[in-house]
Amino acid sequence: MASDPHYRLLTAEEFLQIDFGADMKAELDNGVIRMMAGGTRDHSRVQVNLTAFVRSALRGSGCTPYGSDMAVRTQDRSVRYPDLTIDCGAPGDRPDDLTLSDPRVIIEILSPSTRHFDLTVKRDEYRAIDSVDTLAFVDVDAEALSVHQRIEGGWIETLFSTSLDLVIPSLGLTIPHSEIFARD
């Protein structure tokens, strides 16, 4: 489709104006609409665990966790919906904004069908956002985390570990491994 000379690539602004309805979800990938599938029960459990812990821990801080209904514009022609984004706001933010303006932390929960894409394309796009200082990937099946922290001049990556807590230094926040993967 995208290689078809008659197919016009969309901008992020054009994409954000499309109403896909309540039953469909899509991302914009370099101007091309890519439909997204729903997650598994385990994926949802981990997403809720993370969101609940972060919301409680950040209450009153000026930073807010958002689920996969809020968009992050990664390029002029790419819009992503991370599983969890912590945004600390910026002057001019409005309640009806369709994208987050100051994402500080982005967390993606991996699935077999998106794992490679998330760990390559999305990783690079998220790391290119100046405000992002922590990026984490969660492997639900292995109960493991991979964490990327921005440092002066680059990034430090901790590859998948089954005993790693998610430490977010810029927010003074640590999410225990046991909370992320809790089953009750």
LOFINU-874962 format. One record per residue: residue in one letter; x, y, z of N, C-alpha, C in turn. Coordinates in steps of 0.001 Angstrom, whole numbers, plus 524288, in hexadecimal, padded with zeros to 5 digits. Layout:
<rs>
aXYZXYZXYZ;...
</rs>
This chain:
<rs>
m8032F7FB678000080000800008000080366804E880000;a8071980562803AF80A5980A0A8040080DE580A917FF4B;s80F2C806347FCBA8127F8067A7F81C80F5D807D07F335;d80A3D807D27F3A7806D2809577EF558076380F367EE7A;p808CD810F77E9BF809978168C7E8D380499819C07E97F;h8000C817397E9947FB1E819FF7EA377F98381A7E7EFFA;y7FC6B818037F3677FB34818337F8F77FE1281CDB7FB53;r7FB2C820847FD787FD78825247FFD37FE878241C8059B;l80352824FC8073D804B78245180CBA802268288D80FFE;l8003F8271E8148C7FD9E82AC4818048017B82D8781B99;t8001C8323881D3280306834E48214E800A68335482688;a803728347082AB4801678335D82FEE7FC578365F830D7;e7FC2183B3F82F217F76C83E6A82FE17F2BF83C0182D1C;e7F37983A2E8284B7EF2E837BE825647ED60832B88281D;f7F11782F98829C07EFD182AAF82C5D7ECA282B9F83152;l7EE2A82F828346A7EB9483087839657E5F283263838B9;q7E477833EF834197DF13835AC833157DB858312B83179;i7DDAA82C8F830857DA8A8280D82EDC7D7F3825918339C;d7D2F08248A833337D012821CF837537CF8A81C14835B6;f7D268818B4838517D24581320837187CDCB81057839E1;g7CAF48131783D397C6BC810A8840287C8D380DFB84506;a7C53D80C1D8482B7C6B0809CA84D327C9358046B84CAF;d7C82D801AE8486D7CA067FC4C847EF7CF2C7FBB3844FD;m7D1417FFED842DD7D6007FF8483FBE7DA2580334841D0;k7DF0780180841837E365804A48434D7E7BB8044083F44;a7EA598089C83E537EE7F808BC83A657F2CB80C6A83C1F;e7F76D80B99839EE7FBCA80F3B83A827FD388112083513;l8000B8156D834EB8021B8176782FFD807E78163482FE6;d809948135C82BFB80EFE8119D82B8081140813CA82672;n8144381808826E78169D81A95822598129281BBF81E1F;g80E1681DCB81FBF80A1181F6A81C168062381B4681AA6;v806EA8167981C758037D8121A81B2880074810708200A;i7FB5580FCA81F6C7F81580DFD823C17F8FF8082C824A0;r7FA27806B7829817FAE28014282AFF7F6E37FFFD82F44;m7F3897FC3682E287EFA07FAAA831FF7F24F7F7C583679;m7F01A7F85283B297F24C7F5E383FD27EE6E7F1EB841F8;a7F08B7EDA3843E47ED497E9928464C7ECD87EAA084C25;g7E9087E83E84E8D7E8787E8A2854367EC8E7E553856F6;g7ED117E62085C0B7F0EC7E33385F0D7EE887DE82861C3;t7F1DB7DB7E8643D7F02B7D6E7867297EEA77D87186CBB;r7EC8A7D4BD86F867EB2F7D599875037F0157D70C87821;d7F4707D43E877467F9487D57987A197FB4E7DAE6878B7;h7FB047DC53873C67FCA87E18C872097F98C7E5B5874F4;s7F4727E5058752B7F1067E8C5877CC7F21B7E90487DA6;r7F2FF7E4808800C7F4217E450885AE7F8FD7E784886FA;v7FD1C7E6CA883F0802007E9A4884DF801377EF7D883E1;q7FE527F0D887FD17FD4B7F65987EAD7FA567F8E888331;v7F6677F649885437F3717F86A889A87F6DF7F8BC88E8B;n7FA0E7F4BA88F8C7FD9F7F4DF8940A801207F9AD893D3;l8037E7FA8D88F48807037FF0088EA78041C8042688F64;t7FFA7804A888CE17FCB48098788D1C7FAEF80AC3892A7;a7F8E3806D88955A7F700807B189AAF7FB6E8095689E54;f7FFDE806A689DF080446807E88A1578064080D6E8A044;v806FB80EAA89B448091F813C3899CA805518182189B3C;r800498176789A437FC7581B7C89B847FC9A81CCC8A153;s7FCAD818D78A48A7FCD1819B58AA2D801EB81C638ABCA;a8064681A968A9AF80B6181CA98AB2F80C3A8224D8A961;l809DC823CA8A4FF80ACD829018A2D28069782D018A430;r802A282B638A7007FE6082F088A850800A4833FE8AAB7;g7FF198387E8A88E800E383D878AA838061E83F538A86A;s8089C83C3B8A51A80DD983D918A32B80DCC8410189E48;g809468415D89BB08091784428896B380A0C8409689214;c80B6283BC08931A80C27837DC88EFA807AA833F188F34;t805F38322B88AA28016282ECA88A578026F82A24886CE;p800CE8256B8886E8013E820EE884ED7FC8E820C288139;y7FD9381F5187C5E7F97A81EAA878787FA038194A8760B;g7F593816DD874F57F582811C98726A7F5C98124A86C85;s7F49480E0E869ED7F53F80DBD864437F10D8109E8612A;d7EDD5813BA863C57EA2981713860F27EC8A81C5B85F94;m7F0F881DB0861EB7F378822B8860D07F80D821F485D1D;a7F8488255D859417FC3A824F98552280138827E085683;v80572825E78544480A7E828888546380C368291584EB9;r80D1182DE684D1980EEF82EE5847CC814DB82E21847D7;t816B182A59844D781C4782933844DF81F2382BA084041;q81C5C82CB083C0F81E8C82F308376381A1C83218834B0;d81B5B834E38308481747837B082D9C813308340782B5E;r814B482F2A82A528112082B64827F8810788267382B3D;s81190826D283058810E782245833BF80E51823DD838DF;v80A60820D083A588078F8219583F3E8072681C3F841DD;r808CE81BF2846B9808C481707849B28052F8178284E6E;y803758130A8504A8002E812B5854F6802CA80EFD858D1;p806A5810E685BCC8095980D7F85F888059780B55863A0;d80705806E7865DE803C280486869E68035E807F986EB9;l8079880AB78700B8078680E658746980B59812C68732B;t8097D8178B873B880CCA81C248730B80C1181F8B877D8;i810648216287A068101E8252987E418118F82A6B87BEB;d80DDF82E1C87C4580E898334C879FD80E678374187E63;c811EE83B0487E2F8124083EEA882598103F8443A880A2;g80DC08446C87C1F80B358492F87A6680EF284D64878A3;a80CC5850FD875BF80FBC85568873BE80C0685A0987348;p80E2185ECB8735A80ABF863548729B807A4862C286D86;g802B98640586DC07FF72863B58691B7FC7C85E9D86891;d7FD8985AC886BDB7FA89855E286BA67F4CE8571086CBF;r7F16385441869EC7EBBD854F386A9E7E93D84FA086B99;p7E4C784F9586E4C7E22084AA086F677E0848479F86A82;d7DFB584A40866277DDF98479C861617E2738464085DAD;d7E756846B585F727EBD08453385C2B7EB6B83F7485AAE;l7ED0D83E39855E77ECFB838D5854077F23983618854B9;t7F6558391A855CE7FB7E836D6856AA7FDD58391685BAB;l801768363985DE780430837FE86295808DE83B47860EE;s8098F83FB68637C80D9484368861D0812DF842988646B;d812EE8403386904817C883FD386BFD8187083A6A86E6C;p818618364D86B22818EF8310D86D7181E518305E86FDE;r81E6382EBC874C28234E82DF187786824D3828358778D;v820D8824D38781B821BC81F2F8787881DFB81C79874B9;i8200C818B2871C781CC08159086E5281DC380FD786F82;i8196B80CE287023819C4807518713D8168E8046886D2A;e819008009A86AAD816567FD30866F2816477F7AC86922;i811BE7F536868F98112C7EFC586A8C811587EC8A86592;l8151C7E9238653B8161E7E64586062812467E1D085F8E;s8112D7E0D785AA280E3C7DC3285919811607D988854CC;p8108B7D47E853F2813957D1C284FED813397D45284A86;s80EB17D6728492E80E057D8A5843F4810797DE0C84354;t811697E0E2847A0813977E62B8472C8190E7E6AF84986;r81AFA7E29F84BF781FEF7E2DB84ED5824677E53784BA4;h825687E31A84716829D47E4F7843F28291B7EAB484277;f824787EC22840BF823577F18183F26823F57F53D843C5;d821E67F3B484854822497F6FC84D04827FA7F7CD84E9D;l82B1D7F3A884E5F8308A7F3EE85030834427F66184C40;t832687F785847A5835C17F9FC843AF833877FF4584214;v82F6B7FF3E83F0982D3D8041583CDE82B2F807AF84127;k827C1805AB8446D82589808FF84885829B280AC384C62;r82D3E8074E84DC483175808CC8515E8346180D8A84F49;d835D680D6184A53838C1811BB8480B8357C816B6847D8;e83080816368468B82D1581ACC8466282C7781D2B84BD1;y82B89819FA84FB782ACC81BF88550582FCB81E8685716;r8343981C28855F98392581E5F857DE83A658238E85537;a838278249B850B58390E8298984DEF835C582E058502A;i8320F82CE18539582EDE830F885603832098335885A7B;d8331F8386585A1F8369283AFA85DE1834D583A8086389;s82FC783A898649282DE983A74869F482E0F8350886C74;v82E92830E98695382E8B82B9586B76833CB82A7186E0C;d8339482909873198386D827A1875CA83893821ED8777F;t8340C81F4D87771833E0819C6878D183038817018750D;l83214812A58731482F1D80F6386F7682F91809D08717B;a82B2180728871F982B40801C7873F0827FA7FE408707A;f829D07F97D86FE2827007F56C86D0B826077F0F7870D8;v8212E7EF22870E781F8B7EB1B8749581E487E62487195;d820F37E1EB872F181FE47DCC3870B581C8F7D9D2874B0;v8177D7D97A8738C813CF7D72387740814E47D157877FC;d815F17CE8F873BE816C07C8E58741A81B7B7C7868777C;a81FC67CA61876E4824827C950879E6824A07CC4587F18;e820CA7CFB187FF2820B67D3278847A825F27D5F688505;a8277F7D87A880B182C897DB1E8806D82BE17E0A987E57;l82FA07E40387FCA82FB37E97187E08834C27EAAE87B34;s834627EE2387768838E97F09B87505838237F671875B9;v83BF77F9148780683B657FE9F8794E83FB9801B6876A0;h83E2D8061F87461841C1809A9871B88416880EEE8747E;q845D1810E6876738460B815E48793384979819AD87627;r8476481E628754584A708226A8729C84E88824828766D;i85353824ED8748F857878275C87782859F282B7F873F2;e85D3582EAC8761B85FC1832A3872ED862D48300186E88;g8616483143869CD8642C82F2D865468623A829EB8634B;g85E0F827C98657885C45822BE86378858558200D86701;w8587681AE8866CF854C3817AA869BA857A08132886C56;i855BA8119A870E38577080CCA8737C852F3808F0872E5;e854208044287112850208003B87063851267FBB38740D;t84D1B7FA22876CF84D4F7F55F879DD849E67F17A876F8;l84C517ED6F874E9849657E9A6871D9845F77E65C87565;f842C27E3308732A83EA57E07A87612840B57DDA387AE1;s83E477DEF087F4B83F9E7DC9C8844E83A947DB1C88713;t83AA57D69F889A8835FF7D4C288C69835DC7D67C8921E;s839A17D9A4893BC8399B7DB728992A83A017E15F8998D;l8396D7E40D8954483A3D7E9A489501835577ECAF896A9;d836057F06689A40831ED7F43489B618326B7F88089752;l82E287FB328963482E4C7FF858927F82F588048689585;v8341D8068F894F9835BF80B47897B58356F80FD8893DE;i832BD813F58958E83229818A9892588347681D3089578;p8399281E21894CF83C428220A89809839F482786897A2;s838648292F893098367F82E8B8925E8317B82F948956D;l82EA082B86896C4829D082C1E899C282A5B82A2A89F5B;g82EFF828458A0C782FC98261F8A60082C3A821818A708;l82B7A81E3E8A319827A581A088A35882A31814C28A232;t828D9810ED8A55A82A6A80B878A462825838082C8A470;i824BE8053E8A02D8204C801B089FD38227B7FC318A0A1;p821357F9B48A4FB8235C7F4868A611821A17F0818A1FB;h825317ED0F8A0B4824227E8C889D0A81F3D7E5CE89EBC;s81EBB7E4E18A3CD81A447E1EB8A5CF815157E4C18A4E5;e815217E9FD8A4D98105D7ECFA8A3CC80EE67ECBC89DFE;i812CD7ECEB89AAC811D87ECD48950880F247E7C789378;f810F47E3688959580EFF7DE52893EF80B337DBD1897D9;a8094E7DEDC89B95805B27DCC789F86800F57DA4E89CEE;r7FF257D5F489F447FABA7D31089D117F5BA7D3A28A058;d7F5ED7D6A18A4857F1327D7398A7B67EFA17DCD88A83C;
</rs>
